[in-house]
Amino acid sequence: MIKNTKKSTKITPKKLLIFSLIALVIYLIIGAFFTHIVVNISDSHAGTLFWKSDKNPGKNEFVYFNFKHPLLPKNIKILSKKLVCIGGDKLQINDKFIICNEQKYPIKRNQKTGSGKLIKQFYYDGIVPKNKAVVWGSNLESFDSRYWGFIDYQKLKTILILF
């Protein structure tokens, strides 16, 4: 005769509480991890994995920021660019380059969007105002400070390239 050695497992309130706490901790860890990872789908850095940080960025670091503009699609609310110039730096923006303290970043200007709307151009030759910044997209035709000028430095957060 075969005996049934299977024990019946009773779920006690204590076991349920422990299980719930473990599940909550796992959920929070996974949620925190995945809210910091960003996959860039733009032409500037297609397929690049970034880690969103809350630290204030330094020059030549990649940044992300909330940005609304009438020429951007309504579903785009966050942009990522390279921070190239900050308050106090010498800046020149012309038709071929964004130049910050003699460091040149190549650009190409578009006068109209693909649908024919005029794009406002931003030109500058002087010192970047305090608490302002200039960002640059590495794609020659990127939508960046060459069109809309300065952005508040306080709005920028660092993103680190993972790969």
N, C-alpha and C positions, 0 to 999 in steps of 0.2 A: 504494500500500500504506500502511496506517495503522499507525504505530508505537505501541506501548503505552508511554506516558510515565509511567504510574503507578508511583511508587516504593513499594517494600514498606517498611512501618514496623516496625522491630524494637523491641520493648519491652525495654529494658535494665534491669537492676536499679536503676541510677541514676534513670532516668525513672520507674520504678515508685515509688521512694522519694519523689521530688519530688511526683508526683501524689498519693500517700498523705498527705504532709504538708499539701498544699494542701487536700485534702478534709477532713482533720482540723481544720484552722484554720477552715474554713467551717462545719463542724458545730459547733464550740465557740462561734463567734460567734452563730450562729442559736440554739443551745440557750440560751446566756446571755440573749439578747434575749427569747426566748419564756418563760423561767421567771420573768421579772420583770413580765410583763404579766398583769393579772387583769381579767376582765370580771365585774362584779357583776350577779347575777341576782335579788337580793332586792328587795323593794319599796322599801327605803330609798334606793337609788340605781340603780334598774333600768337596765341597759344602759351604765352608766358604765365607761369604761376607766381602770384604775389602773396605776401603775408601782410595784412593790414595791421599797422601799429598805431598807437595813440601818441607817440612821441613827436615833438616838434621837429620838423625836418631841417637839414642843413643844405647848403648849396650843392647842386649836382646829385641830389638824391631824388628818387621817384616819389611822387606825392599823389594823393587822391583828395578830392574835395567835392562837395555838393555844388552843382552848377546848373543854372537854368538860363537858356538863351532862346530867343524866338526861332533861330535857325536850326536848333537841335531837335531831333525827334522827341516827342513828349515822353517816351518810355526811357530816355536817357536822363538820369538825374545825377550821376556821379561820373566825373572824369578823372583820368590818371595822366599825368604829365611829368616831365623832369623840371625840377626847380632850378632855374639858371641864374636868377638875379634877385637880390633882396634889398631892402631899404639901405640907402647910403652908397650903393654900387653905382658906377658910371655905366649908363645904358644908351645904346643906340639901336633903334629898330628901323631898318630901311627896306628896300625891295628884295634884297638878296640874303640878308643876315639879321639875326638878333645878336648883338655884340654886347657882352657884359665884361667890363674890366679887360677889354681886348681879347677875350675868349669868344670865338665866332661859332654860331650855331646856324647852319644853312636853312633857308626857307624858300618856298615858292608861294607867291600870292595868287589866289584866285579872286577875280573880281565879281563872279556870280556863282551861285549854287548850281547844282545840276538841273534844278527846275527853273533857273533863270532869275532868281531873286538876287538883288545887289547885296554884296557883303561889305559892311563897313570896315575900313582899314584903320589900323593904329600905327602911327609913326611917332618916334620919340628920339630926342637927343638931349640927355641931361642926367641928373641924379635921380635914382629911384626914391620916391617919398618913403618916409618912415612908416613901418608896419605894412608895406606893400611888397608884392612879389611879382615876378615874371616867370611864366611857365612855358615850356617848349615841348612839342611833340616831335619825336624823331622822324616821323613820316614827313617828307618835304611839304605835303599838302595838309598837314594836321590843322585842326581847329584849335588855336591856342592864342597866346597873348598878342600875336601879330595882328589879330582881328579885334579882340576885346580889351586889350591893354592890361592894366594892373589888376591883381586880385589881392584881397586881404590876406596877409600872411597867417593870421590866426585861424583862417578856414582850412589851412593845409595840414594834412597828416601824412606821415611817412608810410610808404609801402616798400617792402624788401623783396627783391627778386629771389625766389626759391629755385626756379629753373625754367 
